Amino acid sequence: MKIIKEVLQAPDLCSSRFSLQESRSVLGYVSSRYPRYETDRTMTNQVPAVLEPLESSGDPALAGVTGTQPTLCRLDSLRPNTRPPVRNAILSKISLEGLAALGDCLEPIVLKERMVLQEPKRHVEHVYFVESGLVSLRVVAAGSMLETAVIGYRGVVGASFLWGGHLSTHQSVVFFPGSAHRIRVEELRRLVKERPEIREHLFEYVQALAFQCVQTGLCGVRHDREQRLASWLCLASDAADVRVLPVTHDYLSSVLGLRRAGVTQTLSRFEERGLIRKMRGVLQIDEPKCLEQRACCCYKLISGAYASSQSAIPAKELMG
């Protein structure tokens, strides 16, 4: 536990938006999975393999996350004209009237590690507005898997089904626990038709997500290992708004389709340059700006797409 106390005291642990208490939840989660937590120059295999059978999410809202229990609230239980304490970037942009309409249908839910939100070729029942944690969006085929996007507090899981389609083409799996608000697809489709504001915000996000999925595929065949790893770390850090990520060499090699030995070699090089700090099951980004310089152009393109979607002017305002 000595190393945990030392890390918690580090002034650069938190991003600008995260408090020390919130950063403690990250390390509390890791500590709960690794009782004998100590420094290690190489991440070990103690995290379950990413390609092992995953638990099904099931229908009921699940109980607590391993480690720290996130704070959840129902949006329909708040006082009138009171802005609810939502962190999801899309919900935070919606007017009070729109949130009031959504609040009757939104259900707070805990996102547990390895919880499957969507399966390929399965009927999609819910859309998830992520409040905290990270969800991996993957293409799975013939026993192989490749991640196409990471979704955090800025995004939504399943929003593309609002514009047609009922079966998922991707697998969506929680790899860092947190919380979300979910809503049934048919309910959100109804609200999207009734309230253009909600439709516009969701459509802007879906466009950015689609761009990331396409760009990630291009990145995999055009850019080298160092560029891809740096880009993934930067995008994941942005998605969760933290600098401490609970990832291992095995996980990174699996989702990026890289050899584990190559991942180990590249991360060791990053650490030698002072860009990151490796510990057992945890990777801390110490120099995010320098790491961004090592990333390929895909990082800036994808970040720019999300920034544009969040600052886009609604169509009705453009029309005067």
Secondary structure in CASP SS format (residue, H / E / C, confidence):
PFRMAT SS
TARGET T0000
AUTHOR 0000-0000-0000
METHOD secondary structure of the structure
MODEL  1
M C 1.00
K H 1.00
I H 1.00
I H 1.00
K H 1.00
E H 1.00
V H 1.00
L H 1.00
Q C 1.00
A C 1.00
P C 1.00
D C 1.00
L C 1.00
C C 1.00
S C 1.00
S C 1.00
R C 1.00
F C 1.00
S C 1.00
L H 1.00
Q H 1.00
E H 1.00
S H 1.00
R H 1.00
S H 1.00
V H 1.00
L H 1.00
G H 1.00
Y H 1.00
V H 1.00
S H 1.00
S H 1.00
R H 1.00
Y C 1.00
P C 1.00
R C 1.00
Y C 1.00
E C 1.00
T C 1.00
D C 1.00
R C 1.00
T C 1.00
M C 1.00
T C 1.00
N C 1.00
Q C 1.00
V C 1.00
P C 1.00
A C 1.00
V C 1.00
L C 1.00
E C 1.00
P C 1.00
L C 1.00
E C 1.00
S E 1.00
S C 1.00
G C 1.00
D C 1.00
P C 1.00
A C 1.00
L C 1.00
A C 1.00
G C 1.00
V C 1.00
T C 1.00
G C 1.00
T C 1.00
Q C 1.00
P C 1.00
T C 1.00
L C 1.00
C C 1.00
R C 1.00
L H 1.00
D H 1.00
S H 1.00
L C 1.00
R C 1.00
P C 1.00
N C 1.00
T C 1.00
R C 1.00
P C 1.00
P C 1.00
V C 1.00
R C 1.00
N C 1.00
A H 1.00
I H 1.00
L H 1.00
S H 1.00
K H 1.00
I C 1.00
S C 1.00
L H 1.00
E H 1.00
G H 1.00
L H 1.00
A H 1.00
A H 1.00
L H 1.00
G H 1.00
D C 1.00
C C 1.00
L C 1.00
E E 1.00
P E 1.00
I E 1.00
V E 1.00
L E 1.00
K C 1.00
E C 1.00
R C 1.00
M C 1.00
V E 1.00
L E 1.00
Q E 1.00
E C 1.00
P C 1.00
K C 1.00
R C 1.00
H E 1.00
V C 1.00
E C 1.00
H E 1.00
V E 1.00
Y E 1.00
F E 1.00
V E 1.00
E E 1.00
S E 1.00
G E 1.00
L E 1.00
V E 1.00
S E 1.00
L E 1.00
R E 1.00
V E 1.00
V E 1.00
A E 1.00
A C 1.00
G C 1.00
S E 1.00
M E 1.00
L E 1.00
E E 1.00
T E 1.00
A E 1.00
V E 1.00
I E 1.00
G C 1.00
Y C 1.00
R C 1.00
G C 1.00
V E 1.00
V E 1.00
G C 1.00
A H 1.00
S H 1.00
F H 1.00
L H 1.00
W H 1.00
G C 1.00
G C 1.00
H C 1.00
L E 1.00
S C 1.00
T C 1.00
H C 1.00
Q E 1.00
S E 1.00
V E 1.00
V E 1.00
F E 1.00
F E 1.00
P E 1.00
G E 1.00
S E 1.00
A E 1.00
H E 1.00
R E 1.00
I E 1.00
R E 1.00
V H 1.00
E H 1.00
E H 1.00
L H 1.00
R H 1.00
R H 1.00
L H 1.00
V H 1.00
K H 1.00
E H 1.00
R C 1.00
P H 1.00
E H 1.00
I H 1.00
R H 1.00
E H 1.00
H H 1.00
L H 1.00
F H 1.00
E H 1.00
Y H 1.00
V H 1.00
Q H 1.00
A H 1.00
L H 1.00
A H 1.00
F H 1.00
Q H 1.00
C H 1.00
V H 1.00
Q H 1.00
T H 1.00
G H 1.00
L H 1.00
C H 1.00
G H 1.00
V H 1.00
R H 1.00
H C 1.00
D C 1.00
R H 1.00
E H 1.00
Q H 1.00
R H 1.00
L H 1.00
A H 1.00
S H 1.00
W H 1.00
L H 1.00
C H 1.00
L H 1.00
A H 1.00
S H 1.00
D H 1.00
A H 1.00
A H 1.00
D C 1.00
V C 1.00
R C 1.00
V E 1.00
L E 1.00
P C 1.00
V C 1.00
T C 1.00
H H 1.00
D H 1.00
Y H 1.00
L H 1.00
S H 1.00
S H 1.00
V H 1.00
L H 1.00
G C 1.00
L C 1.00
R C 1.00
R H 1.00
A H 1.00
G H 1.00
V H 1.00
T H 1.00
Q H 1.00
T H 1.00
L H 1.00
S H 1.00
R H 1.00
F H 1.00
E H 1.00
E H 1.00
R C 1.00
G C 1.00
L C 1.00
I E 1.00
R E 1.00
K E 1.00
M E 1.00
R C 1.00
G C 1.00
V E 1.00
L E 1.00
Q E 1.00
I E 1.00
D C 1.00
E C 1.00
P H 1.00
K H 1.00
C H 1.00
L H 1.00
E H 1.00
Q H 1.00
R H 1.00
A C 1.00
C C 1.00
C H 1.00
C H 1.00
Y H 1.00
K H 1.00
L H 1.00
I H 1.00
S H 1.00
G H 1.00
A H 1.00
Y H 1.00
A H 1.00
S H 1.00
S H 1.00
Q H 1.00
S H 1.00
A C 1.00
I C 1.00
P C 1.00
A H 1.00
K H 1.00
E H 1.00
L H 1.00
M C 1.00
G C 1.00
END
